[in-house]
């Protein structure tokens, strides 16, 4: 999917690329900021609170459409989607349960298959 120049803005904190060549570009008025469609975090004991609180807030504030959390210890996938500027839980799959996403991509995920 390609961004239209009307839908982008300059932001030095994002990954930047030249619009037509895919070359690295320095931050500035011509830099592109593409919307985040999906962020996926794999929770670990060391980063759990950062992923659940800080990263969630950052992705939410930046307008990331979907945020998926995978807990390998519990074999759980939690699917959050942005609604009115806030993440709401849309689905949860545990163990051998399958989650079939339509947005932002069509994919089938079984948490147990990710960790074994």
N, C-alpha and C positions, 0 to 999 in steps of 0.2 A: 504494500500500500504506500502510496507516495503522498507527501503533504503538499497542499496547495500553499503558495507563498502568502496568501491572505490569512491562513490559519496558523502561522508561526510567529514567534517572537524571539528576540535575542535574549540569551541567558547564559552567562559564563559558567554556570554550575552544571550544565548539561553536556552530553556528548554532542560534538559539533561536526558537521560535514558540509562540504560544498554541495549545493542542491543538485547539480548535474553530473559531477565527477566522482562523488564519494570520497574526496580527498579531505584530510584533516584541515580544519580552518580555525583561525584564531577567533576568540570572542569579539563581537562587534555588531554593528547595526545590520550586517548582512547574514549573521549567524542564524542557524535554524534551531528551533526548539520543537521537537516532535512530541506529540501526546503519548503518554505511557498507556499501552493497552492492557498489559498484564505484568504483574510482579509476582514472583513465586519465591517464597522463603521456606527453607528447610530448617525447622527449629532444632536447636541444640541446647544442652544445659547451659552452655556458656553465653549464648546470644539470645536466649528465649525472650527475656524482658525487652531487649532492644527491638527484636522483630515484632513482638506483640504490641508494643506501645510507641516507641520512637519512630521506627520505620513506617508503621501503619499511619501515624500522624503525618509524616513527610509525604508519603504516597497520596494520602487523602487530600492534603493541602495542594499538591501539585496536579490533582485531577486525574490520577491513575484510575482507569475504568474498573479494573478487577485486581484483587489482591488475594492470592491463594496461599494458605499456610499448610505445610505438611509437617506433621509430628510423627517422625519415624518410630519413636518409642511406643506411642499409643496406636500407631497405624491409622491415623486420622488425617483427612483432607478437609479443611474448612475453606469455603468459597465466600468471599466478600465482594460485593459490587457497590459502586458509588451511586448513591441516590440522594439528590438534593445536597450534594457536597459532603456527605457522610457515608462511611461504609456500613452496609447492612449485611447480615449473614443471609446468603441465598441458599446454601446447601452445605451438608456435611456428609462425608462418606467415611465409614469405619471398616477396617479389616478388609474382607472380601467384597464389600459393597462397591458397586460401580457408580461413578459419577460421569455423566455424559454432558459435556459442555457444548453449548451452541455459540456462546459469546465469551471472550472475543474470538475464539477459534473453535472449530468442531474437533473435539477430542474426547476419548474415553479413558478414565483413570481409575485404577483400583489401588488404593493405598497399600495393601499388603504386597502387591506385585512390585511396588517401588522399593521396598525395603528387604526383600528376600531374593 
